[in-house]
Amino acid sequence: MARASTALTRSVGLLVVPIVLALELASTAWGAPVAATLLLLAGFACAFFAAAPESEPHAGAPAAARQRADAFAPRAAGAALAAVGFVICVPSWRALLGHVRGEVMALAPHLARPEWGVMLPVLGATALVTGCALARGRAPGGRDAERLGLLVALLFVAMLAAGVRVQGLPVLPAAQARGPAVLGAAVALAAAVGLPRLPFGLRLASVVAAAVAVRSVGLGTWRLDPVTRDMLPLAQSATDAWLAGEPPYALHQMQRGSEVPLTYLPGMWLLHAAPRAVGLDPRWTGVAADVAIVAAAVWAAGGAPAAARASARGLALGLGAAWLFSPSVHWNGVYAEPHPWWAVLAWLAATVARGRLWAAALLLGLAVFTRHFALVVAPFVALAMAARAGWRGTALRLSVAGALFAPALAAFVARDPDAFWFGTWRWLVEYGPAHQAWFREKYGFSGTLYAAGLTDWLYRGQLLGVAGCLALAAILRGARARFAAGALALVVFITFNRIVWDSFFLDGVVLAMVLATGAVAPASSPRALGRVALAGGAGAAVTALAAAGWLAASLARSVDRSGRDELRASVERGLSPATVVIDRSDVRLGPVRGEPLLPALGGRVWPDLVQLGAQGFTLPAADHVVWAGRVDRDDAAHEALLRLGGVTAPRVEGRYRWLALSGFAGWRSLARASPPDGAGECRVGRPPRRHLGVSTGAALRWERVTVARPLVVAARMDDAHVVWRGADAHVDVEVDGARRATLHVPNRPGPSWTVLDPGAGERSVVVRAREGKHGPGIVCVDLLAW
């Protein structure tokens, strides 16, 4: 009975991974997000904790033959299950292939939800493979899982040929969706299914080559440009800035009108930069990463006992084929960017499974350098390592890894801690609530908790989930079991995350693939550490802890709000009903802001001076303007405000300061009040704000402008011309024929502005836009005068 139970548990775990992969592709909670998420978690748990593959029984063994003869009922049940699977598979496959041939035929026309058109063939294939194994008198094993994975991969190829779209975007170009690459992939997979006696290396090489060929076709679907609405230009823009000596953690354009800070840790975008060294599209990093994921599963299978190794490798091939041809994985390779993280995660799991602890420690350091989610897995990696090397050996390895990667991360943070933590911390915290409606039909509990107004339980759920899995890992024995608890903790953490994208659950699929194939040899006794190792470990630990402590302190300082309440009370006491407030207290990069200091003022609060001129011909009436900002940010905006005159004594409260500017009611926007001949319009930001547009090489002229106060000149690139690796520009301001100021307008989101004092009186003002080093563009200009 115990042996049968173990075989059943193992079979369920092995066969559930393709189902979980198909569930992620279906990308819906079927109207019941809580129930669907619980089912998904159960599937992941089965895959994570499944026993390692065992050798299949030999057909010629008399004992096995007698056992099969005595098991008529299981064999009959298996035959019935296979028949059910066949009945499910044939119509769904016929409908899909008909769609491939161009016939007008839905995947599942008799079902209310078309996502079942993805799931039915997968479930039918699972029932068919499982039933065939049971009918032969044995529980499904690694070879059966290989066939199932190959069948699911064939289904995915058919979907690619049918022109499947993920999130509304095509995975393959329509003209090549049924081309030679897709046809060759179908032939390679069919041969691997129908010719099981082909050598394993040949089967693996043919599947990988076919997948790479199909992906190379997909890379031509969309070019790398912000107009395609993907996240890859964000990583690419950061790389360009870094190579040019500029800070990568700044504002970038992800799509037209969408200005975002760099949200990725350095490892993510640095790994994407690798193909550029040889002149390749950076998306080839994703191709290499997917091949590396399959290689990790195959290498992990090499740790299985000799009698089970062929079965384990077959399982790795089947799961790898399903991964390589998943339309969701292909879509992420064409439009999105997490593939380097998935490769690091796969090899981290593989090295833990094989007991290569030094490699595991270094990969853990790289993982923390690459993705935030690595922090969830880190304590479980430590527990898994301690099961084999003891706590001293674990501490030594983790100290060395920390000494390598913590200072590297600190180097990126040190250049501008506020900008770094704004993108990698505050933006991620604030983004979820702003788009919570997107998550209500997805897997995870965040949409349900947002809808119920129970957002505090998002953090509590993450904390309780990780704590519960840590308690489970402490009870379990063995490195693999403890790491499996960490894999479950990661998936639970994602289900309670404030942002839940479908691709997040592919983290769990990667871990399930490796854990289902990997096996660990019996742990040996930990070796005693010599004096040199102890001394080196102590030095590495000090280095790692110092860097980690500095990182924690810089994060605490960046999110510190001391003095905020006191400043708010001080400012509100001095406001009149007509006061307009320029509130830069939570503005770090251009127009991007978090929670304003004075939210009760509503429309009278502006994040920047240059936006005031966009609302009409004259500025709103104002007795004075209050500016609030971080004490440690003595930036150009602050200096420019000081040059406006009429500034009261600055006041400091905690980490904030404010300035009062008197007599501001008379300011007007010349760009809107009296636009010169030949001037066009341009729009910036969301919602669109109209400014005066001037082509590079042209000029705007005001012959007679009455000036009583300093002029404020603002310029930025028009949204339609902020293109990755596109045009910079310069704006020259001439007063009475003499150049008085020059603004560099970089081809990235965010305004540039300055203040100049031409002296009171009637002046002639000319604003000229010059080309930058990359070519022409349209510049949005505003000129504020008294």
Disulfide bonds with the S-S distance in Angstrom:
Cys682-Cys780 2.07
